[in-house]
Amino acid sequence: MAKQKEKYTVKKFNKISIGLASPESILEHSRGEVLKPETINYRTHKPERDGLFCERIFGPIKDYECACGKYKRIRYKGIICDRCGVEVTEKKVRRDRVGHINLVVPVAHIWYFRSLPNKMGYLLGLPSKKLDMIIYYERYVVIQPGVALNAEGEALQKMDFLTEEEYLDILESLPQDNQYLDDTDPNKFIAKMGAECLIDLLARIDLDELSYELRHSANTETSKQRKMEALKRLNVVESFREAYANRENKPEWMIMKVIPVIPPELRPLVPLDGGRFATSDLNDLYRRVIIRNNRLKRLMEIKAPEVILRNEKRMLQESVDSLFDNTRKSSAVKTESNRPLKSLSDSLKGKQGRFRQNLLGKRVDYSARSVIVVGPEMKLYECGLPKDMAAELYKPFIIRKLIERGIVKTVKSAKKIIDKREPVVWDILENVLKGHPVLLNRAPTLHRLGIQAFQPKLIEGKAIQLHPLVCTAFNADFDGDQMA
């Protein structure tokens, strides 16, 4: 079997823009469909095939070894095993390979109907309550009125809401052949519920025409409230039109037919003592989606009654909502200990999220942090620096001086001397400190005096000493404040 070569191309780019992902782009990035809710076999501790940790989809769990053991070692790199279907490669690919779940019915993305401004509601001109009625299968909405009449004998309008009784009455009153007409025929009556109906409504929107109507309405409307409403809607429509100019960005992509499954290493299963496992909350949330999706597929195959299907579709919508954002729902999915499960949104947002914690809050070289204590005997421009902290901060300078003085020959032996804290280290450190001041910062840095330079002075202990007269600028006190 031919070996696959990995190609890396470096491209120069000026900016990154985020847009909606089409079902095709999700499938393009995916390595395979996750069909089963199982994670690993608890007897063999191996990932289940087509499950949430499947080696065929996400890659091998051991470096250069397929699941069945037919191919082992690096010489088979790139080969896909004909027995188990696993590619022989490094296990680190399990950090970036994505899978997908094909949904039986489309579901709405919670970010676009539960956030403010309500993107879906503004595009369709519907209030949030009415939108929820459609999404959670409570009301039918008329997509194409055709020749249908309501109970009073009046013609139906597009976007009219119908209860189940009204919908069934209209179907009975229509000619028998109406339901066999083509969807494009203007005489055909079409009314749907759920996210399937929203796909049709969003796909029929002409953004340019809607933009023109809203501009006209904003200019001619006398009521201040309606004018504001038109401007808010226009804002969302214009954002879509701008995004569409740069790259394809269709409103119907806010409804999902395919759900991406993030790499297994980002939602790990960790073995504990006593044969038990600790798992990421995301695995539970994905399991709920897969179980409900498979159950709905089975119910549709056996042609279950409409009321059962509708209930199952609503449950699938709710499980996808929980997966994307568990906190926005009124009834969050909780563990046995009554703790809400951590969804995809929760792992991105907030202080502990991926952006602030991991991307912006990196550990920095040549920096240290400690509690501050008062040092009134020092000069105003001095600060007391603990010896251990100074030895670590100024390590490169000390290494250079040790080599220059001929005390050591290599960097490795210099590091050993510093780690042992030999007396020569402190002599060199005193010398180095003279020409190298430190920058002291106290969070939050609200103005430029939050960071100031000081001449360090070696002290015993583990706390940084600060002169009391410089505390005002830092807004510091000595009740446990920390400075870096």
C-alpha positions as CSV (number, residue, x, y, z in Angstrom):
1,M,0.0,0.0,0.0
2,A,1.3,3.4,-1.0
3,K,2.7,5.6,1.8
4,Q,1.1,9.0,2.2
5,K,3.4,12.0,2.3
6,E,2.6,14.9,4.6
7,K,3.0,18.3,3.0
8,Y,3.4,21.5,4.9
9,T,3.0,24.8,3.0
10,V,3.8,28.1,4.6
11,K,1.4,30.8,3.5
12,K,1.6,34.5,4.2
13,F,-1.6,36.1,5.4
14,N,-2.7,39.5,6.7
15,K,-5.8,38.6,8.8
16,I,-8.0,35.8,10.0
17,S,-11.7,36.0,9.6
18,I,-14.3,33.7,11.2
19,G,-17.4,32.7,9.3
20,L,-20.1,30.0,9.4
21,A,-19.0,26.5,8.5
22,S,-21.0,24.8,5.7
23,P,-21.9,21.1,6.1
24,E,-19.5,20.4,3.1
25,S,-16.6,22.1,4.9
26,I,-17.2,20.1,8.1
27,L,-17.2,16.9,6.1
28,E,-14.1,18.0,4.2
29,H,-12.1,18.3,7.5
30,S,-13.6,15.2,9.0
31,R,-11.8,11.8,9.0
32,G,-14.9,9.7,9.5
33,E,-18.4,9.4,11.0
34,V,-18.8,8.6,14.7
35,L,-21.7,6.1,14.7
36,K,-21.6,4.6,18.2
37,P,-21.8,6.3,21.7
38,E,-19.2,3.9,23.2
39,T,-15.8,5.2,24.1
40,I,-13.5,2.3,25.1
41,N,-14.0,-1.4,25.8
42,Y,-13.7,-1.6,29.6
43,R,-12.3,-5.1,29.5
44,T,-9.5,-4.6,26.9
45,H,-9.2,-0.8,27.4
46,K,-9.1,-0.4,23.6
47,P,-11.2,2.2,21.7
48,E,-14.5,0.9,20.3
49,R,-14.7,0.9,16.5
50,D,-16.8,3.8,15.1
51,G,-17.1,5.1,18.7
52,L,-16.0,8.4,20.2
53,F,-12.3,7.3,20.5
54,C,-12.2,5.1,17.3
55,E,-8.6,4.6,16.0
56,R,-9.7,4.3,12.4
57,I,-11.2,7.9,12.5
58,F,-8.8,9.7,14.9
59,G,-5.5,7.7,14.6
60,P,-3.6,5.1,16.6
61,I,-3.2,5.1,20.4
62,K,0.4,3.8,20.1
63,D,3.1,5.4,17.9
64,Y,3.4,3.6,14.5
65,E,1.1,0.7,15.5
66,C,-2.3,-0.2,14.0
67,A,-5.2,-1.4,16.2
68,C,-4.9,-5.1,15.3
69,G,-1.1,-5.2,15.6
70,K,-0.4,-6.3,12.0
71,Y,1.8,-3.3,11.3
72,K,4.3,-2.1,13.9
73,R,7.3,0.2,13.8
74,I,8.1,3.4,11.9
75,R,9.0,1.6,8.6
76,Y,5.3,1.1,7.9
77,K,4.6,4.9,8.3
78,G,1.6,6.1,6.2
79,I,0.3,2.6,5.5
80,I,-3.5,2.1,6.2
81,C,-4.0,-1.4,7.6
82,D,-6.2,-3.6,5.4
83,R,-7.5,-5.5,8.4
84,C,-8.5,-2.7,10.9
85,G,-8.4,0.4,8.7
86,V,-6.1,2.3,11.0
87,E,-3.3,4.5,9.5
88,V,0.2,3.7,10.9
89,T,1.4,7.0,12.2
90,E,2.3,9.0,15.4
91,K,-0.3,9.0,18.2
92,K,-0.1,12.8,18.4
93,V,-2.5,13.0,15.3
94,R,-5.2,12.2,17.9
95,R,-4.8,15.8,19.0
96,D,-5.9,17.3,15.6
97,R,-8.0,14.8,13.7
98,V,-11.7,15.6,13.7
99,G,-14.7,13.3,13.2
100,H,-18.4,14.1,12.5
101,I,-22.0,13.0,13.3
102,N,-24.5,13.0,10.5
103,L,-27.8,14.2,12.0
104,V,-31.1,12.6,10.9
105,V,-32.9,15.9,11.1
106,P,-31.3,19.4,11.0
107,V,-30.9,21.3,14.3
108,A,-30.5,25.0,15.0
109,H,-27.2,26.3,16.5
110,I,-27.9,27.7,20.0
111,W,-25.5,30.7,19.5
112,Y,-27.7,32.1,16.8
113,F,-31.1,32.0,18.5
114,R,-30.3,32.4,22.2
115,S,-27.8,35.2,21.9
116,L,-28.4,38.9,21.8
117,P,-28.9,40.2,19.1
118,N,-30.9,37.2,18.0
119,K,-29.4,36.6,14.5
120,M,-32.0,34.1,13.3
121,G,-34.9,36.1,14.7
122,Y,-33.7,39.4,13.1
123,L,-33.2,37.8,9.6
124,L,-36.7,36.2,9.7
125,G,-38.3,39.1,11.5
126,L,-39.5,36.8,14.4
127,P,-39.4,37.5,18.1
128,S,-37.4,35.0,20.3
129,K,-40.5,33.3,21.8
130,K,-42.0,32.5,18.4
131,L,-38.6,31.3,17.1
132,D,-38.4,28.9,20.1
133,M,-41.9,27.6,19.3
134,I,-40.7,26.6,15.8
135,I,-37.3,25.2,16.9
136,Y,-38.8,23.1,19.8
137,Y,-41.6,21.6,17.7
138,E,-44.5,23.5,19.3
139,R,-46.0,25.3,16.3
140,Y,-46.2,24.8,12.5
141,V,-45.2,27.8,10.4
142,V,-46.5,28.5,6.9
143,I,-43.6,28.5,4.4
144,Q,-45.8,28.6,1.2
145,P,-49.6,29.3,1.7
146,G,-50.7,28.0,-1.8
147,V,-54.5,27.8,-2.0
148,A,-55.0,27.0,1.7
149,L,-57.6,28.8,3.7
150,N,-57.9,29.1,7.5
151,A,-60.9,28.2,9.7
152,E,-62.6,31.7,8.9
153,G,-62.2,31.0,5.2
154,E,-59.4,33.7,4.7
155,A,-56.3,33.1,2.7
156,L,-53.2,32.1,4.8
157,Q,-50.1,34.3,4.8
158,K,-46.5,33.3,4.7
159,M,-45.0,33.0,8.3
160,D,-48.4,32.4,9.9
161,F,-48.3,30.1,12.9
162,L,-50.5,27.1,13.2
163,T,-51.3,24.7,16.0
164,E,-51.4,21.0,15.2
165,E,-55.3,21.0,15.1
166,E,-55.3,23.9,12.7
167,Y,-52.7,22.3,10.5
168,L,-54.6,19.0,10.3
169,D,-57.9,20.8,9.5
170,I,-56.2,22.7,6.6
171,L,-54.8,19.5,5.2
172,E,-58.2,17.9,5.3
173,S,-59.8,20.9,3.5
174,L,-57.2,20.9,0.7
175,P,-57.8,18.9,-2.5
176,Q,-56.3,15.4,-2.4
177,D,-53.7,16.1,-5.2
178,N,-52.3,19.3,-3.4
179,Q,-49.7,17.3,-1.4
180,Y,-48.4,15.6,-4.6
181,L,-47.6,18.9,-6.3
182,D,-44.0,20.0,-6.8
183,D,-42.6,22.2,-4.0
184,T,-41.9,24.9,-6.5
185,D,-45.6,25.0,-7.6
186,P,-47.1,28.3,-6.1
187,N,-50.5,26.4,-5.4
188,K,-48.9,23.9,-3.1
189,F,-49.4,24.4,0.7
190,I,-46.2,23.9,2.7
191,A,-46.1,24.2,6.5
192,K,-43.3,22.7,8.7
193,M,-41.9,22.9,12.2
194,G,-38.4,22.6,13.7
195,A,-35.1,23.5,12.2
196,E,-36.1,21.8,8.9
197,C,-38.6,24.6,8.4
198,L,-36.0,27.3,9.3
199,I,-33.6,26.0,6.6
200,D,-36.3,26.6,4.0
201,L,-37.1,30.0,5.4
202,L,-33.5,31.1,5.6
203,A,-32.6,29.7,2.1
204,R,-35.5,31.8,0.6
205,I,-34.1,35.1,2.0
206,D,-32.7,37.5,-0.6
207,L,-30.3,39.5,1.5
208,D,-30.0,42.4,-1.0
209,E,-33.8,42.7,-1.2
210,L,-34.2,42.5,2.6
211,S,-31.5,45.1,3.0
212,Y,-33.4,47.5,0.6
213,E,-36.7,46.9,2.4
214,L,-35.2,47.6,5.9
215,R,-33.4,50.8,4.7
216,H,-36.7,52.0,3.2
217,S,-38.6,51.1,6.4
218,A,-35.9,52.8,8.6
219,N,-36.2,56.0,6.5
220,T,-40.0,56.2,6.2
221,E,-41.2,54.7,9.6
222,T,-42.7,57.3,12.0
223,S,-42.7,55.1,15.1
224,K,-39.4,55.3,16.9
225,Q,-39.6,51.7,18.2
226,R,-40.2,50.3,14.7
227,K,-37.4,52.4,13.3
228,M,-35.0,51.0,15.9
229,E,-36.1,47.5,15.2
230,A,-35.5,48.0,11.4
231,L,-32.0,49.4,12.1
232,K,-31.1,46.4,14.4
233,R,-32.3,44.0,11.7
234,L,-30.4,45.9,9.1
235,N,-27.2,45.6,11.1
236,V,-27.4,41.8,11.1
237,V,-28.3,41.7,7.4
238,E,-25.4,44.0,6.4
239,S,-23.0,41.8,8.5
240,F,-24.1,38.8,6.4
241,R,-23.8,40.7,3.1
242,E,-20.3,41.9,4.1
243,A,-19.2,38.4,5.1
244,Y,-20.7,37.0,1.8
245,A,-18.6,39.5,-0.2
246,N,-15.3,38.1,1.3
247,R,-16.3,34.4,1.4
248,E,-19.4,32.3,1.0
249,N,-21.5,32.7,4.2
250,K,-25.1,31.5,3.9
251,P,-27.8,32.2,6.6
252,E,-29.0,28.6,6.3
253,W,-25.7,27.4,7.7
254,M,-26.9,28.6,11.1
255,I,-28.9,25.3,11.0
256,M,-26.6,22.3,11.3
257,K,-27.0,19.0,9.4
258,V,-23.5,17.7,10.5
259,I,-21.8,18.2,13.9
260,P,-18.0,18.1,14.1
261,V,-16.5,15.8,16.8
262,I,-13.4,17.4,18.3
263,P,-10.2,15.3,18.6
264,P,-10.2,12.7,21.4
265,E,-7.0,14.0,23.1
266,L,-8.9,17.3,23.8
267,R,-11.6,15.4,25.7
268,P,-9.5,12.6,27.3
269,L,-10.5,9.5,29.2
270,V,-8.1,9.1,32.2
271,P,-7.7,5.8,34.0
272,L,-7.9,6.1,37.9
273,D,-7.0,3.6,40.6
274,G,-9.3,0.6,41.0
275,G,-10.1,0.3,37.3
276,R,-12.3,3.4,37.2
277,F,-12.1,6.2,34.6
278,A,-12.4,9.9,34.8
279,T,-13.8,11.4,31.6
280,S,-14.3,14.9,30.1
281,D,-17.9,16.2,30.2
282,L,-17.8,16.6,26.4
283,N,-17.8,12.8,26.0
284,D,-21.1,12.6,28.0
285,L,-22.6,15.4,25.9
286,Y,-21.5,13.8,22.6
287,R,-22.9,10.4,23.8
288,R,-26.3,12.0,24.4
289,V,-26.4,13.4,20.9
290,I,-25.3,10.1,19.3
291,I,-27.8,8.0,21.4
292,R,-30.7,10.3,20.5
293,N,-29.7,10.5,16.8
294,N,-29.5,6.7,16.5
295,R,-32.8,6.3,18.3
296,L,-34.5,8.8,16.0
297,K,-33.1,7.0,12.9
298,R,-34.5,3.7,14.2
299,L,-37.9,5.3,14.9
300,M,-38.1,6.8,11.4
301,E,-37.2,3.5,9.8
302,I,-40.0,1.7,11.6
303,K,-42.4,4.6,10.7
304,A,-43.3,5.5,14.3
305,P,-46.2,7.9,15.0
306,E,-45.6,11.6,14.4
307,V,-46.0,12.5,18.1
308,I,-43.2,10.2,19.1
309,L,-40.9,11.4,16.3
310,R,-41.6,15.0,17.2
311,N,-40.7,14.4,20.8
312,E,-37.5,12.6,19.8
313,K,-36.5,15.5,17.4
314,R,-37.0,18.0,20.2
315,M,-34.8,15.9,22.5
316,L,-32.1,15.8,19.8
317,Q,-32.3,19.6,19.5
318,E,-31.9,19.9,23.3
319,S,-28.9,17.5,23.4
320,V,-27.1,19.5,20.6
321,D,-27.9,22.8,22.5
322,S,-26.3,21.3,25.7
323,L,-23.2,20.2,23.7
324,F,-22.6,23.7,22.3
325,D,-23.6,25.8,25.3
326,N,-25.0,24.2,28.4
327,T,-25.3,27.5,30.4
328,R,-27.7,29.3,28.0
329,K,-30.4,26.7,28.6
330,S,-33.0,27.0,31.3
331,S,-32.5,23.3,32.1
332,A,-28.8,22.6,32.0
333,V,-27.6,19.0,31.8
334,K,-26.1,18.1,35.3
335,T,-24.0,15.4,36.8
336,E,-25.1,13.2,39.8
337,S,-23.6,15.8,42.1
338,N,-25.8,18.5,40.5
339,R,-22.9,20.2,38.7
340,P,-23.7,21.5,35.2
341,L,-21.6,19.7,32.5
342,K,-18.9,21.8,30.8
343,S,-19.9,22.4,27.2
344,L,-17.8,23.5,24.2
345,S,-18.6,27.2,24.8
346,D,-17.7,26.9,28.5
347,S,-14.2,25.6,27.6
348,L,-13.6,28.7,25.3
349,K,-15.1,31.6,27.3
350,G,-14.3,33.2,30.6
351,K,-11.1,33.6,32.7
352,Q,-10.4,29.8,32.7
353,G,-11.3,29.4,29.0
354,R,-8.9,28.5,26.1
355,F,-8.4,32.1,25.0
356,R,-7.6,33.9,28.3
357,Q,-6.0,31.0,30.1
358,N,-4.0,29.3,27.4
359,L,-3.5,31.8,24.5
360,L,-3.2,35.1,26.3
361,G,-2.0,33.9,29.8
362,K,1.2,32.1,28.9
363,R,4.0,31.7,31.4
364,V,6.8,34.1,30.5
365,D,10.6,33.7,30.8
366,Y,12.6,36.1,33.0
367,S,9.6,36.8,35.2
368,A,8.7,35.9,38.7
369,R,5.8,36.5,41.2
370,S,5.7,36.7,44.9
371,V,3.9,38.3,47.9
372,I,5.0,41.8,48.8
373,V,6.2,42.9,52.3
374,V,7.1,46.3,53.6
375,G,10.7,47.5,53.4
376,P,11.0,51.0,54.9
377,E,14.8,50.9,55.3
378,M,15.4,50.8,51.5
379,K,15.8,53.7,49.2
380,L,12.7,54.8,47.3
381,Y,14.1,53.4,44.0
382,E,15.1,50.0,45.5
383,C,13.2,46.8,45.9
384,G,14.2,43.7,47.9
385,L,14.5,40.6,45.6
386,P,14.7,37.1,47.3
387,K,18.0,35.3,46.6
388,D,16.3,32.2,45.1
389,M,14.2,34.3,42.8
390,A,17.2,36.4,41.6
391,A,19.3,33.3,40.9
392,E,16.5,32.0,38.6
393,L,15.8,35.4,36.9
394,Y,19.4,36.2,36.2
395,K,20.5,32.6,35.4
396,P,21.8,33.4,31.8
397,F,23.9,36.3,33.1
398,I,25.4,34.2,35.9
399,I,26.2,31.4,33.4
400,R,28.0,33.8,31.1
401,K,30.1,35.3,34.0
402,L,31.0,31.8,35.3
403,I,32.3,30.8,31.8
404,E,34.1,34.1,31.3
405,R,35.9,33.8,34.7
406,G,36.9,30.2,33.7
407,I,35.2,28.7,36.7
408,V,33.3,26.3,34.4
409,K,33.7,25.2,30.8
410,T,30.1,24.3,29.8
411,V,26.6,25.6,30.4
412,K,25.5,22.3,32.0
413,S,28.2,22.5,34.7
414,A,27.4,26.2,35.2
415,K,23.7,25.3,35.8
416,K,24.8,22.7,38.4
417,I,26.8,25.3,40.3
418,I,23.8,27.7,40.3
419,D,21.4,24.9,41.5
420,K,23.7,24.0,44.4
421,R,23.7,27.8,45.3
422,E,27.5,27.9,45.8
423,P,29.0,31.1,47.3
424,V,30.5,32.2,44.0
425,V,27.0,32.6,42.6
426,W,26.0,35.3,45.0
427,D,29.3,37.3,44.3
428,I,28.5,37.2,40.6
429,L,24.8,38.0,41.2
430,E,25.7,41.1,43.2
431,N,27.9,42.3,40.3
432,V,25.2,41.5,37.6
433,L,22.4,43.3,39.6
434,K,24.2,46.7,39.4
435,G,23.5,47.2,35.7
436,H,20.2,45.4,35.4
437,P,17.1,46.9,37.1
438,V,13.8,45.0,37.3
439,L,10.3,46.0,36.2
440,L,7.7,45.5,39.0
441,N,4.1,45.2,38.0
442,R,1.0,44.9,40.2
443,A,-2.2,43.7,38.6
444,P,-4.5,45.2,37.6
445,T,-2.3,47.6,35.6
446,L,-4.9,50.5,35.3
447,H,-2.4,53.3,34.4
448,R,1.2,53.6,33.4
449,L,2.4,53.8,37.0
450,G,1.3,50.2,37.5
451,I,4.7,49.1,36.1
452,Q,7.8,50.8,37.5
453,A,11.6,50.0,37.4
454,F,13.5,49.4,40.6
455,Q,17.1,48.6,41.5
456,P,17.0,45.1,43.0
457,K,18.7,44.4,46.3
458,L,19.4,40.8,47.4
459,I,17.5,39.7,50.5
460,E,16.8,36.5,52.4
461,G,13.3,34.9,52.5
462,K,10.8,34.5,49.8
463,A,8.8,37.8,49.7
464,I,9.5,40.9,47.5
465,Q,10.3,44.0,49.7
466,L,8.7,47.3,48.6
467,H,9.1,50.8,49.9
468,P,5.9,52.0,51.5
469,L,5.9,55.4,49.7
470,V,5.6,53.8,46.3
471,C,2.5,51.9,47.2
472,T,0.1,54.7,46.3
473,A,0.9,54.5,42.5
474,F,0.5,50.7,42.5
475,N,-2.6,50.8,44.8
476,A,-0.8,48.1,46.8
477,D,-1.1,47.2,50.5
478,F,0.6,44.5,52.5
479,D,-2.4,42.3,53.3
480,G,-1.3,39.5,50.9
481,D,-0.9,41.5,47.6
482,Q,1.3,39.9,45.0
483,M,3.6,41.6,42.5
484,A,5.4,40.3,39.4
